[in-house]
Amino acid sequence: MLQLSVIRENPEAVIQRLSIKHFDGREIIPNIIALDDKRKETQKHLDESLAQANSMAKEIGLLFQSGKAEQANNLKAKTMELKNLSKELGTSLESTKEELEDLLVKVPNLPHSSVPAGNSAEDNVKMMQEGKIPQLSKDALAHWDLAVKYDIIDFALGTKISGAGFPLYKGQGARLQRALINFFLDKATGAGYLEIQPPLMVNPASGFGTGQLPDKDGQMYYVPLDDLYLIPTAEVPVTNIYRDVILKESDLPLKNVAYSGCFRREAGSYGKDVRGLNRLHQFDKVEIVRIAHPEKSYEDLEEMRDYVSGLLRLLELPFRVLKLCGADLSFTSALTYDMEVFSVAQQRWLEVSSISNFEAFQANRLKLRFRNEAGKIQLAHTLNGSALALPRIVAAMLENNQSEKGIRIPAALVPYTGFEYIT
């Protein structure tokens, strides 16, 4: 959630920057400022009314002590009027605060000054590309056909048990999943990330804190009886560890990693992009989360990008890095890098990680703060990224490494799988 101070400082600049995300702030931003003015004015009147009532209460006591009961009773009648006025002002103040909050949560984060303008994902900027794209034979198969050939992923059985988008892994396919999870976790902990095993369900306050609610309410699985949501990513529970927390400046940056199942309704998804492992309702992912100092968060973002690039090199996958344009940037992000691997059989790039800096947007919702050396309390910055999401990594590995001997496992992963080929 944007800070009111940021909006009030230069509303025209805020409106202009929001337009890069194709968000029209010309009406909502002035309305937010007007409501904040109303809130301040109402608070001022309420404070004055309460102060006057307190002063009268002391005067009434003195009047009774000095035997001036009639004057005291007349003054008591006036205090009752002030109490009623204070009650009305208090009700008005709460109503204004609610209106203000309702508007603030509808405003997306401001894009970083380096975010390019654009109208769609086609306008994302390629930052770099690395790795040789393998040449496959004409009879090369897509991963959904390879899954059947090697009997490692059963999409039909997953559909029978749960529905489309819930694949069942077995044999070497299940072992590959477990190997990738352990590989990613070991690399992260070796890089200084603290491993977390988070809950897979969160309450509405946690969903609100990281910006999934109310923005992505329809994309999350909801359990109404318990008022809980299945997590779309480990980012949600891990970042909420620090909700309503005041850290020490010396604590920063905090680095956490977590493996979890992820659950997404993916409402409205259709077509070739959803086939096989390309888009699922349930999938596995290892997530890295950082709580950073505002002055160093973009250094942290670059470190995270380099770290994920290193994982892709170890997996021997050709990859590229995109800087998302405003039209493709998420509601909460200030700047995002997408990491994509190339699928030879599908002849297209598959997103496997988004690495984002949310600046103070999530922290403002979470009340996630730190005390600096001067003793001043200020909002921290939050960042996260997939390191990595398994489905499309597996898809690209299966397709790019298929051969007559079977599907080759990258050398760095062999100690985790216990086999060099899926056969």
Buried (B, 14 or more C-beta within 10 A) or exposed (E): BBBBEBBBEEBEEBBEBBBBBBBEBEEBBEEBBEBBEBBEEBBEBBEBBBEBBEEBEEBBEEBBEEEBEEBBEEBBEEBEEBEEBBEBBBEBBEEBBEBBEEBBBBBBBBBBEEBBEBEEEEBBEEEEBEBEEBEBEEEBBBBBBBBBEBEBBBBEEBBEEEEEBBBBBBEBBEBBBEBBBBBBBBBBEEBEBEEBEBBBBBBBEBBBBBBBBEBBEEBBBBEEEEEBBBBBBBBBBBBBBBBEBEBEBEBBBBBBBBBBEBBBBBEEBEEEEBBBBBBBBBBBBBBBBBBBBBEBBBEBBEBBBEBBBEBBBBBBBBBBBBBBBBBBBBBBBBBBBBBBBBBBBBEEBBBBBBBBBBBBBBBBBBEBBBBBEEEEEEBBBBBBBBBBBBBBBBBBBBBBBBEEEBBBBBEBBBEBBEBBBBE
